[in-house]
């Protein structure tokens, strides 16, 4: 895969987190509108702010050649962060049923917004886009995404609030155990560490207060250079 030009905003007291988304298309002129996201499960109107942010981040050049879907979403993460004047970018999550097969993607875009890249990727991969809180989620293509274990897990993660978590140079499996305890108290989804991601990887510094489980996992994923996907009724931290 060749890429050119290479998530987080939340309510928190303090945080220090080490860097934790057919035929080629060429676009340089009129921008294609981003797909209208479904309303978040919490009814949070903040999705409009995320759409505006994606429209404000301009990507000088995009070159994805026969990339798989996860590689393409990784590009969204890195390119969004690299070209965001705030240096934060946008958080992305994949919420597709296990075993979903998506076509490989080739995109060639120039001087377009992150919103257009997201729209083009959704079209090429035949997926839909929704926004849960501050996270852009790719879901199965449907006018209204059907309920299912993976989507329910993603929605529950947005509804689950972590009152306080403080981490300092702590192994990932220990941090996940703490989150599972807090999530379980609210009947939230379980978090698992996928094969291929070292459970002893250290989470350096993290302090969050009154953040959603989705937001918290986003910061942790940044810290250990992992990605978050929604499995069957679980949230999975796996290698990028």
C-alpha positions as CSV (number, residue, x, y, z in Angstrom):
1,X,0.0,0.0,0.0
2,X,1.2,3.5,-0.8
3,X,-0.1,6.4,1.2
4,X,0.8,10.1,1.1
5,X,0.3,12.7,3.8
6,X,-0.4,11.1,6.7
7,X,-8.2,10.7,18.0
8,X,-9.5,12.7,20.6
9,X,-11.6,15.4,22.2
10,X,-13.3,14.6,25.4
11,X,-14.2,15.8,28.8
12,X,-11.1,15.3,31.0
13,X,-9.2,16.8,33.9
14,X,-5.8,16.1,32.5
15,X,-4.2,13.8,30.1
16,X,-0.8,12.9,28.7
17,X,-1.1,10.2,26.1
18,X,1.6,9.0,23.7
19,X,0.5,8.6,20.1
20,X,-2.1,6.1,20.2
21,X,-9.0,5.2,10.0
22,X,-13.1,-0.4,-8.0
23,X,-11.6,2.0,-10.2
24,X,-9.3,4.7,-9.0
25,X,-11.0,8.0,-8.4
26,X,-9.3,11.3,-9.0
27,X,-10.9,14.4,-7.5
28,X,-9.5,18.0,-7.5
29,X,-12.4,20.2,-7.9
30,X,-15.9,20.1,-6.5
31,X,-16.1,18.2,-3.3
32,X,-18.4,15.3,-2.9
33,X,-20.5,15.7,0.3
34,X,-19.9,13.4,3.2
35,X,-22.5,10.8,3.8
36,X,-25.2,11.9,6.2
37,X,-24.3,10.2,9.5
38,X,-27.0,8.5,11.5
39,X,-27.9,10.1,14.8
40,X,-25.8,8.8,17.7
41,X,-27.4,6.4,20.1
42,X,-27.3,9.0,22.8
43,X,-29.0,11.7,20.7
44,X,-25.8,13.8,21.1
45,X,-26.0,16.7,18.5
46,X,-22.2,16.9,18.7
47,X,-22.0,14.9,15.5
48,X,-22.5,18.2,13.5
49,X,-19.2,19.4,15.1
50,X,-17.4,16.3,14.0
51,X,-18.7,16.6,10.4
52,X,-17.6,20.3,10.4
53,X,-14.1,19.3,11.7
54,X,-13.7,16.6,9.0
55,X,-14.7,19.3,6.4
56,X,-12.0,21.6,7.8
57,X,-9.2,19.2,7.6
58,X,-7.7,19.3,4.1
59,X,-5.6,16.4,2.7
60,X,-3.2,17.4,0.0
61,X,-3.0,14.0,-1.6
62,X,-4.4,10.5,-1.1
63,X,-2.9,7.4,-2.8
64,X,-4.5,4.1,-1.7
65,X,-3.6,1.3,-4.1
66,X,-5.4,-2.1,-3.7
67,X,-5.6,-1.5,0.1
68,X,-7.7,-3.5,2.5
69,X,-10.4,-1.7,4.5
70,X,-8.5,-1.6,7.7
71,X,-5.4,-0.1,6.0
72,X,-7.6,2.6,4.5
73,X,-9.2,3.5,7.8
74,X,-5.7,3.7,9.4
75,X,-4.8,6.2,6.7
76,X,-7.8,8.3,7.7
77,X,-6.5,8.4,11.3
78,X,-3.0,9.3,10.4
79,X,-3.8,11.8,7.6
80,X,-6.5,13.4,9.7
81,X,-4.1,14.0,12.6
82,X,-1.2,15.1,10.4
83,X,-3.3,17.8,8.6
84,X,-5.4,19.0,11.6
85,X,-4.2,22.4,12.8
86,X,-4.9,21.1,16.3
87,X,-2.9,18.0,15.7
88,X,-5.7,15.8,17.1
89,X,-7.5,14.4,14.0
90,X,-10.6,12.4,14.2
91,X,-11.3,9.0,15.9
92,X,-12.5,6.1,13.7
93,X,-14.0,2.8,14.6
94,X,-15.0,-0.2,12.4
95,X,-18.3,-1.9,13.6
96,X,-18.9,-4.7,11.1
97,X,-20.2,-8.2,11.8
98,X,-17.4,-10.8,12.1
99,X,-16.5,-12.4,8.8
100,X,-17.7,-9.4,6.8
101,X,-15.7,-9.3,3.5
102,X,-15.1,-5.9,1.9
103,X,-13.6,-5.1,-1.5
104,X,-10.1,-3.8,-1.7
105,X,-9.9,-0.1,-2.2
106,X,-8.0,2.2,-4.6
107,X,-8.4,5.9,-4.2
108,X,-6.5,8.8,-5.8
109,X,-7.6,12.2,-4.5
110,X,-6.0,15.6,-4.4
111,X,-6.7,18.7,-2.3
112,X,-9.8,17.3,-0.6
113,X,-11.2,17.4,2.9
114,X,-11.1,14.5,5.3
115,X,-14.9,14.4,4.9
116,X,-14.6,13.7,1.2
117,X,-12.1,10.9,1.8
118,X,-14.5,9.3,4.3
119,X,-17.3,9.6,1.8
120,X,-15.2,8.1,-1.0
121,X,-14.0,5.2,1.2
122,X,-17.6,4.5,2.3
123,X,-18.7,4.4,-1.4
124,X,-15.8,2.2,-2.5
125,X,-16.2,-0.3,0.4
126,X,-20.0,-0.3,0.3
127,X,-20.2,0.7,4.0
128,X,-22.2,3.4,5.8
129,X,-20.9,6.0,8.2
130,X,-22.5,7.1,11.5
131,X,-21.2,9.2,14.4
132,X,-21.3,8.0,18.0
133,X,-20.3,10.9,20.2
134,X,-16.9,11.9,18.9
135,X,-16.2,8.7,17.0
136,X,-16.8,8.1,13.3
137,X,-18.1,4.6,12.9
138,X,-18.1,2.5,9.7
139,X,-21.1,0.1,9.7
140,X,-22.7,-2.3,7.2
141,X,-24.4,-0.6,4.2
142,X,-28.0,0.0,5.0
143,X,-30.5,2.9,5.0
144,X,-30.7,2.4,8.8
145,X,-28.0,0.1,10.2
146,X,-29.6,-3.0,11.6
147,X,-29.2,-4.0,15.2
148,X,-26.7,-6.7,15.8
149,X,-24.1,-7.7,18.4
150,X,-21.3,-5.7,16.9
151,X,-23.3,-2.5,16.5
152,X,-24.9,-2.9,20.0
153,X,-21.4,-3.2,21.5
154,X,-20.3,0.0,19.8
155,X,-23.5,1.8,20.9
156,X,-23.2,0.6,24.5
157,X,-19.6,1.8,24.6
158,X,-20.9,5.3,23.8
159,X,-23.5,5.1,26.5
160,X,-21.1,3.8,29.2
161,X,-19.4,6.5,31.2
162,X,-16.1,6.0,33.0
163,X,-16.2,8.3,36.0
164,X,-12.4,8.3,36.5
165,X,-9.4,6.3,35.3
166,X,-5.8,7.1,36.2
167,X,-2.9,5.2,34.6
168,X,0.8,5.6,34.9
169,X,3.1,3.2,33.1
170,X,0.7,0.3,33.6
171,X,0.4,-2.9,31.6
172,X,-2.4,-2.9,29.0
173,X,-4.1,-6.0,30.5
174,X,-4.3,-4.4,33.9
175,X,-5.9,-1.2,32.4
176,X,-8.4,-3.4,30.5
177,X,-9.3,-5.2,33.7
178,X,-10.1,-1.9,35.4
179,X,-12.2,-0.8,32.5
180,X,-14.1,-4.1,32.4
181,X,-14.9,-3.7,36.0
182,X,-16.3,-0.2,35.5
183,X,-18.1,-1.2,32.3
184,X,-19.6,-4.3,34.0
185,X,-21.1,-2.1,36.8
186,X,-23.1,-0.4,34.1
187,X,-23.9,-3.5,32.1
188,X,-21.6,-2.2,29.4
189,X,-19.6,-4.2,26.8
190,X,-16.6,-6.4,27.6
191,X,-13.2,-5.4,26.3
192,X,-10.8,-8.0,25.1
193,X,-7.2,-7.9,23.8
194,X,-6.8,-9.6,20.5
195,X,-4.0,-12.0,19.6
196,X,-1.1,-10.2,18.2
197,X,-1.3,-7.3,20.7
198,X,1.1,-7.7,23.7
199,X,-1.1,-7.5,26.8
200,X,2.0,-6.3,28.8
201,X,2.5,-3.2,26.6
202,X,2.7,-0.2,28.9
203,X,0.1,2.5,28.9
204,X,2.2,5.5,29.8
205,X,0.1,8.3,31.2
206,X,-3.6,8.7,31.2
207,X,-6.1,10.5,33.3
208,X,-9.7,10.8,32.2
209,X,-12.8,11.9,34.1
210,X,-16.4,11.4,33.0
211,X,-15.5,10.1,29.5
212,X,-17.4,7.5,27.5
213,X,-16.0,4.0,27.2
214,X,-15.5,4.7,23.5
215,X,-13.5,7.8,24.2
216,X,-11.4,6.1,26.8
217,X,-10.5,3.2,24.5
218,X,-9.6,5.7,21.8
219,X,-6.9,7.2,24.0
220,X,-5.6,3.8,25.2
221,X,-5.5,2.6,21.6
222,X,-3.4,5.7,20.7
223,X,-1.0,5.1,23.6
224,X,-0.3,1.4,22.6
225,X,-0.5,2.0,18.9
226,X,-3.6,-0.3,18.6
227,X,-7.0,-0.1,17.0
228,X,-10.5,-0.6,18.4
229,X,-13.1,-2.8,16.6
230,X,-16.5,-4.0,17.7
231,X,-16.8,-7.8,17.8
232,X,-19.7,-10.0,18.8
233,X,-20.9,-8.1,21.9
234,X,-17.3,-7.1,22.7
235,X,-14.9,-4.3,22.0
236,X,-11.6,-5.6,20.7
237,X,-8.2,-3.9,21.1
238,X,-6.0,-5.3,18.4
239,X,-2.8,-4.5,16.5
240,X,-2.9,-2.0,13.7
